[in-house]
Every structure is written in structure tokens, then in C-alpha cells.
Amino acid sequence: MDSTSASTFAIDLALAQPGPGATAHTPGHGPTTCLNCGTPVPERFCGHCGQDAHHTHRLNLAHMLHEIPHSIWHVDKGIQYSLWNVLTRPGPTIRSYLAGQRKYHFPPLSLLLLVTGTFAFVSAVLHIDMMPPRDPAMPEAMWQMQKDVTSFMAKYMSWVYVALVPVIAAFARLFLRRGGYNYAECLVIAAFITAVCNFLTLLSLPIIYFYSGTAQVQQVTYLVSAISLGYATWAYGSMLAHTGLGLVGRLLRGFFPFVLGVFLPSMLAGMLAVGLNWDAFKKNAQEQQRLQQQQAKPAVPAH
């Protein structure tokens, strides 16, 4: 026997030996012992460590080629399953997740980060201009300031939503208290719903890109924001479907977590920015008023 055959034979013998306290098992799905922890396994999976007790054969290239697409599909299936169900049935889906039915779902925080990261990447690649052409009556400095603010918001707003999830969850805890959710559960609710809101914005990027830099781009972004707000209102409200509240009562309570959790901090941040740059805003406003007055003056005919 050559050295290569001896080495392979030694590896096969080592793989055939059971782990600590375990015994080798025969093919099939009958009672056996887990090769990972030595726990008796009456069925297929070990109840102690979760390992598949019947698919522990020696790894080979064919196994790896089979495992790669299986692993990718498994992750993708979890993402697709969670997004679709939270999008179409947010209340029953999230409540069942909170109740313990979590096997087929992608973890909510991981889902939120993955969707937001994908949105940020696609948005950066497309280089969408969210500002319409400059109005001649607007001073160049003011237009450039608005352009910088709009570009910043377009680039980082999805991450701002992620950062505001704890705030949204706090308002959800307040307005959904009739549903009996604690703060940790409200974090899960907010993560799932925010992930779908960012996903809806991700789907809208091709349309926004089509109108990039045009006079209609802001109307399109307002429409996308309205769709996200409408979905969030319905989704948060559906978390109270089991309470016996009427539709109007559920929608009213579902409206405030997203609005107060996102728009209120954004408004406060905007007011703070204006206060810190008040002199520049005042100067630009005066310049805009002067330009408008010049345009309003009738043209003097030449003699």
C-alpha cells in the first residue's frame, strides 16, 4: 500500500470513529447516536445540538457543489418568505413570529440591515439627482444648499430609518399598548415594517432614476414616501387586529408610530440645522426676494 492510500485509509478510519460517547451508526433514519455530541438520536436530527445524525458522510467535491446552491437558496428563500409575508400579511405574520413561529423567517434586524445595505449600494451606483433644475428666481447659494441637503438625505435616509428603529419602537409601544406588546417585541415589529418600507423604496429606484434631475423627480419621491407611510400605517394598525378595535381605530393608532418616530426627529433635526445656519438662510432669503422683485419689474422699452 502506497503512502497516499495509507493516508486516505487513516482518514476514513478517523471519520468512521464516533465522537465522545458516541457509536457508529448505520445508514437509514432509525435510532442512532450523534457523532457531534454523543446524544442518542431516535429520528434524524439531534435534539441536543441540532446536527443531522444521518448525513455526516465524508465531504467530497460533489457534496460541496450540491451544498453551495442549497445554502444560497435557503438564505434567499428566508428573505423572500419574510419580505412577502410581512408585505402582504404584516399583522398575522409578525404576531406568529412573536408567538414562536420563526423557523422560515429571516431574523428581523438582519433583514433590515440587508435590505438597507442593498438600497444604499444600488442608490450609490445609480447616482440619482433628487433635485429639479434650479429656478432662476432662486439664488445659486440657496439652491446649492438645498441640493446638498437633499443629496445627503437621499444617500443616508434609509440608514436614518435604521437608527430610528428604537425611537419608532418606543412610539409603537405607546400606541400599540392595547395589543400587549413589550418594548423588545415592538423592536421586532419596527424592524420588520421598516425593512419592508426600505424594500418598497428600493423597488422604486428605477422609476426615480428615470426622472433623475427633472422637474418631476420630487413628485415621484413624494409619491413613494406616501406609499411607505400608507403601508406603515396599515402594518402597525394590523398589529391590533386581535384586540377588537375597529378599522378606523387601528389605522389611527398605526399612523403615529412611523410618523412620530421618523418625521418628528427629522423635523427637529431640520429646525436645528436652520437655527445653526440662520444667518446664511436669512441672507439667501433676502437674495431670493431681490431676484423675484427684479423679475417682476416690467421691461423698459429702448428709445
C-alpha positions in Angstrom: 0.0 0.0 0.0 1.5 3.4 -1.0 1.6 6.4 1.3 -1.4 8.1 -0.4 -3.6 5.1 0.1 -2.4 4.6 3.7 -3.2 8.3 4.4 -6.7 8.1 2.9 -7.4 4.8 4.8 -6.3 6.5 8.0 -8.7 9.4 7.3 -11.6 7.1 6.6 -11.0 5.2 9.8 -10.9 8.5 11.8 -14.1 9.7 10.2 -15.7 6.3 10.9 -15.0 6.7 14.7 -17.9 8.3 16.7 -17.4 11.3 18.8 -17.0 11.3 22.6 -19.5 8.8 24.0 -20.9 8.1 20.5 -21.1 4.9 18.5 -21.0 4.5 14.7 -24.4 4.3 13.1 -25.7 2.5 10.1 -27.4 4.2 7.1 -31.0 5.0 7.4 -33.1 7.2 9.7 -33.5 4.7 12.5 -32.2 5.2 16.1 -28.6 6.1 16.2 -26.1 8.3 18.1 -25.0 11.8 17.2 -21.4 11.9 16.0 -21.1 15.5 17.3 -22.1 15.2 21.0 -22.9 11.5 21.6 -26.6 12.0 22.3 -28.9 9.2 21.3 -31.0 10.3 18.3 -34.2 8.5 17.7 -35.0 10.3 14.4 -32.9 12.3 12.0 -31.8 15.4 13.9 -30.1 15.5 17.3 -32.2 17.1 20.0 -29.2 18.3 21.9 -27.0 20.1 19.3 -29.3 20.0 16.2 -26.9 18.2 13.9 -28.2 15.9 11.2 -27.3 12.5 12.6 -27.7 10.7 9.2 -25.9 13.0 6.8 -22.4 13.0 8.2 -20.6 11.3 5.4 -17.1 12.3 4.4 -17.1 15.6 2.5 -16.2 15.5 -1.2 -16.4 17.8 -4.2 -19.9 16.6 -5.3 -21.2 17.3 -1.8 -19.8 20.8 -1.9 -21.2 21.6 -5.3 -24.6 20.5 -4.0 -24.3 22.4 -0.8 -23.4 25.8 -2.3 -26.6 26.4 -4.3 -28.6 24.8 -1.4 -27.2 27.3 1.1 -27.7 30.3 -1.2 -31.3 29.3 -1.9 -32.0 28.6 1.8 -31.0 32.2 2.7 -32.7 33.7 -0.3 -35.9 31.7 0.5 -35.9 33.1 4.1 -35.5 36.6 2.8 -38.2 36.2 0.2 -40.6 34.5 2.6 -40.2 37.2 5.3 -40.5 40.2 2.9 -43.5 38.8 1.0 -45.4 37.8 4.1 -44.7 41.0 6.1 -45.6 43.0 3.0 -48.9 41.2 2.3 -49.9 40.0 5.8 -48.0 42.1 8.3 -50.2 41.6 11.3 -50.6 37.8 11.3 -47.0 37.2 10.1 -45.3 39.3 12.8 -47.7 38.1 15.5 -46.9 34.5 14.6 -43.2 35.3 14.7 -43.6 36.8 18.1 -45.5 33.7 19.2 -42.6 31.5 18.2 -43.1 30.5 14.6 -39.6 31.7 13.4 -38.1 28.8 11.5 -38.8 30.0 8.0 -38.2 33.7 8.7 -35.1 35.8 8.2 -34.1 37.5 11.5 -35.8 40.9 11.5 -32.7 43.0 12.3 -30.6 41.1 9.8 -33.4 41.6 7.2 -33.4 45.3 7.9 -29.7 45.7 7.6 -29.5 43.6 4.4 -32.3 45.5 2.7 -30.9 48.8 3.7 -27.4 47.9 2.6 -28.8 46.8 -0.8 -30.7 50.0 -1.1 -27.6 52.1 -0.2 -25.5 50.2 -2.7 -27.9 50.5 -5.6 -28.6 54.2 -4.9 -24.9 54.9 -4.9 -24.4 53.1 -8.2 -27.3 55.0 -9.9 -26.2 58.5 -8.7 -29.7 59.8 -8.7 -30.2 63.5 -8.7 -33.1 64.2 -6.4 -33.2 68.0 -7.2 -35.2 69.6 -10.1 -33.4 72.2 -12.3 -32.7 75.5 -10.5 -35.4 78.1 -10.6 -33.9 81.4 -11.9 -35.6 83.2 -9.1 -33.6 81.1 -6.5 -30.1 82.2 -5.6 -27.4 79.9 -6.5 -26.2 79.6 -2.9 -29.6 78.6 -1.6 -30.1 76.1 -4.4 -26.8 74.5 -3.8 -27.6 74.3 -0.1 -30.9 72.6 -0.8 -29.1 70.3 -3.2 -26.5 69.3 -0.6 -29.2 68.6 2.0 -31.3 66.6 -0.5 -28.3 64.6 -1.6 -27.5 63.8 2.0 -31.0 62.7 2.8 -31.2 60.5 -0.4 -27.9 58.9 0.5 -28.4 58.3 4.2 -32.2 58.4 4.8 -32.5 54.6 4.7 -29.8 54.3 7.4 -31.5 57.1 9.3 -34.6 54.8 9.4 -32.4 52.0 10.8 -31.0 54.4 13.5 -34.6 55.5 14.4 -36.0 52.0 14.9 -35.6 52.2 18.7 -37.5 55.5 18.6 -40.2 54.1 16.3 -40.4 51.1 18.7 -40.9 53.4 21.7 -43.9 55.1 19.9 -45.2 51.7 18.9 -45.0 50.6 22.5 -47.1 53.6 23.3 -49.7 53.4 20.6 -49.9 49.6 20.4 -50.1 49.0 24.1 -53.6 47.6 23.8 -52.0 44.7 21.9 -50.0 43.8 24.9 -46.5 44.1 23.3 -43.4 44.8 25.3 -40.6 47.0 24.1 -38.5 44.1 22.8 -41.4 42.9 20.7 -42.0 46.4 19.4 -38.4 46.5 18.3 -39.1 43.3 16.2 -42.3 44.9 14.8 -40.5 48.1 13.9 -37.6 46.2 12.3 -39.8 44.1 10.1 -42.0 47.0 9.0 -39.0 49.4 8.4 -37.3 46.7 6.4 -40.4 46.4 4.1 -40.6 50.3 3.8 -37.0 50.4 2.7 -37.7 47.5 0.3 -40.5 49.4 -1.3 -38.2 52.4 -1.7 -35.6 50.0 -3.2 -38.2 48.8 -5.8 -38.9 52.4 -6.7 -35.3 53.3 -7.5 -35.6 52.5 -11.3 -38.6 54.9 -11.6 -36.8 57.6 -9.6 -33.7 57.2 -11.7 -35.8 57.7 -14.8 -36.9 61.1 -13.5 -33.5 62.0 -12.1 -32.7 65.7 -12.2 -36.1 66.5 -13.8 -38.9 68.7 -12.6 -41.0 65.6 -11.7 -38.4 63.9 -9.5 -39.7 65.4 -6.3 -43.3 64.5 -7.1 -42.2 60.9 -7.6 -40.3 60.8 -4.3 -43.3 62.3 -2.5 -45.5 59.5 -4.0 -43.0 56.9 -2.8 -43.0 58.4 0.7 -46.8 58.4 0.7 -46.9 54.7 -0.3 -44.4 53.9 2.5 -46.4 55.9 5.0 -49.6 54.2 3.9 -48.1 50.8 4.2 -46.6 51.5 7.7 -49.9 52.9 8.9 -51.7 49.7 7.8 -49.0 47.4 9.0 -48.8 48.9 12.5 -52.6 49.1 12.7 -52.9 45.4 11.8 -50.9 44.5 14.9 -54.1 45.4 16.8 -56.4 43.2 14.7 -56.8 40.8 17.6 -57.9 43.5 20.1 -61.4 44.0 18.7 -60.7 47.6 17.7 -62.5 48.9 14.6 -60.6 49.6 11.4 -60.5 53.4 11.9 -59.2 53.0 15.5 -56.5 50.6 14.3 -55.4 52.9 11.5 -55.3 55.9 13.8 -53.0 54.1 16.2 -51.0 52.7 13.3 -50.4 56.1 11.9 -48.4 57.6 14.7 -45.5 55.2 15.4 -44.0 55.8 11.9 -44.9 59.5 11.7 -43.7 60.4 15.2 -40.7 58.0 15.1 -39.4 59.2 11.7 -40.8 62.6 10.8 -40.7 64.2 14.2 -36.9 63.6 14.7 -36.3 64.7 11.1 -38.2 67.9 11.7 -36.3 68.6 14.9 -33.0 68.0 13.1 -34.1 70.3 10.2 -35.1 73.0 12.7 -31.7 72.6 14.4 -29.9 72.9 11.1 -31.8 76.1 10.3 -31.1 77.6 13.7 -27.3 76.9 13.4 -27.2 78.4 9.9 -29.8 81.1 10.4 -27.6 84.0 9.0 -27.0 82.1 5.8 -30.7 81.2 5.4 -31.7 84.8 6.0 -29.1 86.1 3.5 -30.3 83.7 0.9 -33.9 84.5 1.5 -33.2 88.2 1.1 -31.3 87.5 -2.2 -34.2 85.4 -3.4 -36.7 88.2 -2.7 -34.5 90.6 -4.6 -34.3 88.4 -7.6 -38.1 87.9 -7.6 -38.6 91.7 -7.5 -36.3 92.2 -10.4 -38.1 89.6 -12.4 -41.5 91.3 -11.5 -40.4 94.7 -12.9 -41.7 95.4 -16.4 -39.1 95.7 -19.0 -38.3 99.3 -20.0 -38.6 99.8 -23.8 -35.5 101.0 -25.6 -35.6 104.6 -27.2 
